[in-house]
Amino acid sequence: MLRGSINHLDLTVSDLAVSEPFYDTVLRYLGFERLEPPPGTSSSRPTWHAKDPAQHLFSIALCQARPGSRPRLQNSAPNSSG
């Protein structure tokens, strides 16, 4: 039984110009389509959403990492045991 839902997922990347074509290829293959920023906005975050109308409310966006930030890998949930 589904106990909740996810509205969006933001992926922080170290180089937006390099990451964008990669994620565009992968996400289109998985059934997502690219959203263009609404007219009159200054959003520069590449965003995709599911093509399936039943899942249309879920989106994935890329965010540029802050300059000088260190890459981090987290392979378990915070405060998890194991």
Residue frames as qw, qx, qy, qz and C-alpha x, y, z in Angstrom:
[[0.000, 0.890, 0.456, 0.000, 0.00, 0.00, 0.00],
 [0.379, 0.497, -0.021, 0.781, 1.31, 3.42, -0.94],
 [0.442, -0.649, -0.475, 0.397, 1.76, 5.53, 2.18],
 [0.121, -0.784, 0.015, 0.609, 2.82, 8.81, 0.64],
 [0.683, 0.645, 0.233, 0.249, 4.13, 10.41, -2.48],
 [0.488, -0.354, 0.166, 0.780, 7.10, 12.34, -3.77],
 [0.329, 0.874, 0.230, -0.275, 6.44, 15.64, -5.52],
 [0.492, 0.828, -0.256, 0.084, 9.92, 16.44, -6.81],
 [0.862, -0.283, 0.096, 0.410, 13.56, 15.45, -6.67],
 [0.185, 0.953, -0.241, -0.015, 16.40, 17.99, -6.91],
 [0.917, -0.003, 0.027, 0.398, 19.80, 16.65, -7.96],
 [0.152, -0.930, 0.233, 0.239, 22.81, 18.81, -7.08],
 [0.877, 0.327, 0.107, 0.337, 25.54, 18.59, -9.71],
 [0.519, -0.537, 0.125, 0.653, 29.06, 19.98, -9.81],
 [0.086, -0.258, 0.464, 0.843, 28.91, 21.03, -13.49],
 [0.541, 0.492, 0.441, -0.520, 25.47, 21.86, -14.85],
 [0.457, 0.636, -0.372, -0.498, 26.69, 22.22, -18.45],
 [0.174, 0.316, -0.925, -0.120, 28.15, 18.70, -18.43],
 [0.236, 0.122, 0.889, -0.374, 25.36, 17.07, -16.41],
 [0.519, 0.405, 0.182, -0.731, 22.39, 18.48, -18.32],
 [0.575, 0.370, -0.555, -0.474, 22.89, 16.53, -21.60],
 [0.176, 0.133, -0.965, 0.142, 23.54, 13.31, -19.65],
 [0.251, 0.253, 0.737, -0.574, 20.39, 13.60, -17.51],
 [0.537, 0.399, -0.094, -0.737, 18.35, 14.70, -20.53],
 [0.480, 0.271, -0.775, -0.309, 19.25, 11.48, -22.34],
 [0.129, -0.024, -0.944, 0.304, 18.66, 9.25, -19.32],
 [0.292, 0.296, 0.557, -0.719, 15.42, 10.89, -18.18],
 [0.566, 0.342, -0.275, -0.698, 13.91, 10.95, -21.68],
 [0.407, 0.159, -0.888, -0.140, 14.69, 7.24, -21.97],
 [0.060, -0.162, -0.870, 0.462, 12.89, 6.67, -18.64],
 [0.032, -0.633, -0.738, -0.230, 9.77, 8.47, -19.89],
 [0.175, -0.715, -0.274, 0.619, 10.30, 12.04, -18.68],
 [0.437, 0.680, 0.305, 0.503, 10.02, 15.14, -20.83],
 [0.388, -0.044, -0.163, 0.906, 11.84, 18.43, -20.49],
 [0.032, -0.868, -0.476, 0.135, 9.88, 21.40, -19.17],
 [0.358, 0.479, 0.049, 0.800, 10.67, 24.84, -20.49],
 [0.170, -0.282, -0.477, 0.815, 10.71, 27.65, -17.92],
 [0.163, 0.792, 0.580, -0.098, 7.47, 29.62, -17.85],
 [0.352, 0.626, 0.168, 0.675, 7.62, 32.85, -19.89],
 [0.184, -0.837, 0.043, -0.513, 8.80, 35.81, -17.86],
 [0.795, -0.597, 0.099, 0.047, 10.73, 33.74, -15.31],
 [0.203, 0.803, -0.558, 0.052, 14.47, 33.63, -14.81],
 [0.857, -0.295, 0.413, -0.087, 14.65, 29.96, -13.78],
 [0.388, 0.643, -0.635, -0.184, 17.76, 28.30, -15.14],
 [0.470, -0.255, 0.822, -0.198, 17.16, 24.93, -13.47],
 [0.413, 0.124, -0.762, -0.483, 16.71, 22.17, -16.05],
 [0.517, -0.014, 0.635, -0.574, 13.51, 20.32, -15.09],
 [0.335, 0.014, -0.833, -0.441, 11.78, 17.18, -16.38],
 [0.593, -0.060, 0.479, -0.644, 8.42, 15.66, -15.50],
 [0.403, 0.076, 0.910, 0.058, 6.82, 12.29, -16.12],
 [0.219, 0.016, -0.562, -0.797, 5.00, 12.04, -19.46],
 [0.272, -0.381, -0.880, -0.076, 2.32, 9.79, -17.95],
 [0.270, -0.581, -0.128, -0.757, -0.59, 12.04, -16.88],
 [0.773, -0.532, -0.336, -0.079, -1.12, 9.89, -13.77],
 [0.737, -0.351, -0.127, 0.563, 2.41, 10.78, -12.63],
 [0.354, 0.721, 0.158, 0.574, 2.54, 14.29, -14.11],
 [0.354, -0.915, 0.006, -0.194, 2.97, 15.91, -10.70],
 [0.798, -0.442, 0.198, 0.358, 6.43, 14.38, -10.19],
 [0.473, 0.855, -0.163, 0.135, 9.45, 16.32, -11.46],
 [0.812, -0.266, 0.055, 0.516, 13.23, 16.06, -11.39],
 [0.213, 0.969, -0.062, 0.112, 15.43, 19.18, -11.52],
 [0.766, 0.112, -0.193, 0.603, 19.16, 19.83, -11.64],
 [0.265, -0.964, -0.020, 0.013, 20.74, 22.35, -9.27],
 [0.543, 0.610, -0.370, 0.442, 24.23, 23.79, -9.60],
 [0.729, -0.430, -0.342, 0.408, 26.42, 23.08, -6.56],
 [0.165, -0.980, 0.059, 0.091, 27.85, 26.09, -4.76],
 [0.552, 0.670, -0.409, 0.283, 31.40, 26.98, -5.82],
 [0.049, 0.551, -0.692, 0.464, 33.96, 25.34, -3.56],
 [0.806, -0.259, 0.286, -0.448, 31.56, 22.76, -2.13],
 [0.109, -0.382, 0.915, 0.071, 32.94, 19.28, -1.67],
 [0.649, -0.019, -0.607, -0.458, 31.32, 16.24, -3.29],
 [0.420, -0.244, 0.719, -0.497, 29.50, 14.06, -0.77],
 [0.530, -0.041, -0.772, -0.348, 28.18, 10.57, -1.10],
 [0.474, -0.210, 0.575, -0.633, 25.56, 9.33, 1.28],
 [0.437, 0.066, -0.835, -0.328, 24.69, 5.69, 1.02],
 [0.287, -0.404, -0.848, 0.187, 22.29, 5.42, 3.93],
 [0.224, -0.802, -0.346, -0.433, 19.48, 7.46, 5.37],
 [0.005, 0.551, -0.448, 0.704, 20.38, 9.89, 8.18],
 [0.487, -0.349, 0.550, -0.583, 20.18, 8.31, 11.64],
 [0.919, 0.076, -0.262, -0.286, 19.87, 4.83, 10.17],
 [0.570, -0.529, 0.627, -0.035, 21.51, 1.89, 11.80],
 [0.843, 0.139, 0.501, 0.140, 23.40, -0.15, 9.30]]
